Structure formats: structure tokens, C-alpha cells
Amino acid sequence: MPTVIELQSSRQYNHNKGKPTATREFIVIDAANESEVLALFGSTLPQQNESYPNTSAFIYDLVARDFSIQKVPEHPQAFRISFTYEPEGNIVPANVNPWTNDKEPGEVGYRTAQASSRAELVDLWRSVPYSTINTYEAQGSMDSDTDIGGTALDQRGIPVSCLEVKQEISITVVDQELPRASDIQDALGKRNLVRFLGYDDGHVLFTGFDGSIQPETGNTQCTFKFLFSSFAHLVQVPKRSSLGDVVTENDSTSAYYGKAFKVYLQQPFRFTYDFNSLSPHFSGL
């Protein structure tokens, strides 16, 4: 039976001049030929006109329009499949932005967005439910008694590498003036206080801002940069001894016997901010 692996780091969402597109790539192993790959469409592989994952925050419902199947030269039974996603239904003309009531480029209120996704390897000692990540307020320190529980993953204190999904998002808006520098300074390095861009509170980090004045109109162009983390930017920290070694459980009756004794969640970015206040043109995102 062929095995399908999605290359999470290949996911990319682009919004250029009012037209969004997205891409995904997969590797199929142990497929004898292209016919066996095509037989996987609609099951372990997307099928044509299938929606792009998690599009609730996107402008359009993006669907798979085109695909390509390419033989992997180094592996006789491996294929690389690339999918291109485009808006479902009629495509809005390139100079129209449906986020901004059909405003023209350069007009106050016109906005565009771009996003790129990747998967990064991080060290984990425990596997915990998403609800724990979503609600945990990691204000503790190494002295905290709040163990996160979950399923042990480590081998005698040595963590395993697991994938954390991250997405870099930039939103560019045209406005009459630049935001106050003090507001930008207050928001930088903080996470979203309320739901933002379709993501739960605490998952989106404000990482940067670029602003300039357009000489021909006198309007400003402002680019706001954000980083989404599927782990809400939380970091797992095991309890360590005075020598720096991970403390392991010695009780043979414990589910964590031979594993990390206690593991905490720590939040490097402890403060939050309502990003909607950064620009009046964020309304509706």
C-alpha cells in the first residue's frame, strides 16, 4: 500500500493584487506508477476542487485546481505531487481587493496579505491535548508545582523532536497616516489578546512593522508582520537537578517511571495586546 507524506513546510499562501493562491506538496512512497498515485486522489491525497485546509480566515474558499506528478529520481517507487489552489467560483479582477470594498491600490483602506507556512522541529517531553495548549497560562517558573501531565515521550529525560506548525503573516494597508510609534512599541513582542485572523487568542505574535509615505498621494503604506504558532509559542521545560540534568521519575508504579519527573509550560511572550487597535482597516479580518 503506498504511503503518503505531506511536506508541511511546502504549504504557502499568497495574496497578490487581490488574487489569492496556495500550494501544497506531497511525497508518495511505494507506488509503482502514476496510475497508483492517481488512485489515491480523494483518499490519502486531495482531490480536485477539494478545499485548502483551514480556510475559514481566508478571503476565499481556495480549492485544488491543478496538480503535477513528478518522479523522484533517487527513489524508483517515489513520486512528488504538487497541488495549486485557487479561489472557488469567479475570480475577482486583480486590481480589486474584496477585503476593502473594491478599493483601488493606493487608496486609503486598500489592504493585501501574504502568508507562508512551515513546520519546525522542537524538543518535547510530553504529548498534551490541544485544549491544554489553548488554555494554559504559562506564568510559572522552574519552581512551579504545576506539571502539564499528558503522555510521556522522552527516553530517560532525553526529549523527542516533534513538528510545530508556524505561519508568517504580513498585512499591508494604505492609510492616511502612520500609526503612533508608541502603539507599535507597546504591541511588539506580544500575543493576540482576542481572536485574530481566525486564530485563538494567544497564538499570534506581533513581530514587526514597516511604514512609508507614498510621495504621489501623501498616503502611507503600513505592513504589519505576525507569527502564528500551533503551540501558542509555549515551550516545554523539564524539572532539572542542581547539576542541570533532567530529573526522572524513580517510582516504578508511576506512568512516568524512567521519564521526566515533571514538565512545565513556559511562555516567553507573556503579555497580550488587542491587535485590532493597531489599524482601523483590520476590521473584518
Sequence and secondary structure as in RCSB ss.txt:
>XXXX:A:sequence
MPTVIELQSSRQYNHNKGKPTATREFIVIDAANESEVLALFGSTLPQQNESYPNTSAFIYDLVARDFSIQKVPEH
PQAFRISFTYEPEGNIVPANVNPWTNDKEPGEVGYRTAQASSRAELVDLWRSVPYSTINTYEAQGSMDSDTDIGG
TALDQRGIPVSCLEVKQEISITVVDQELPRASDIQDALGKRNLVRFLGYDDGHVLFTGFDGSIQPETGNTQCTFK
FLFSSFAHLVQVPKRSSLGDVVTENDSTSAYYGKAFKVYLQQPFRFTYDFNSLSPHFSGL
>XXXX:A:secstr
  EEEE GGG EEEEETTEEEEEEEEEEES  SHHHHHTTBTTTB  TT B TT TTSSS EEEEEEEEEE TT 
TTEEEEEEEEEESSS   TT BGGGTTB TTSTT EEEEEEEEEEEEEESEE  HHHHHH      TT      S
EE  BTTB EEEEEEEEEEEEEEEESS   HHHHHHHTT EESS BTTB TTSEEEEEEEEEE TTT  EEEEEE
EEEETTTT EEEE B TTS B BB  TTSTTBTSBS EEEE S   EE GGGG GGGTT 
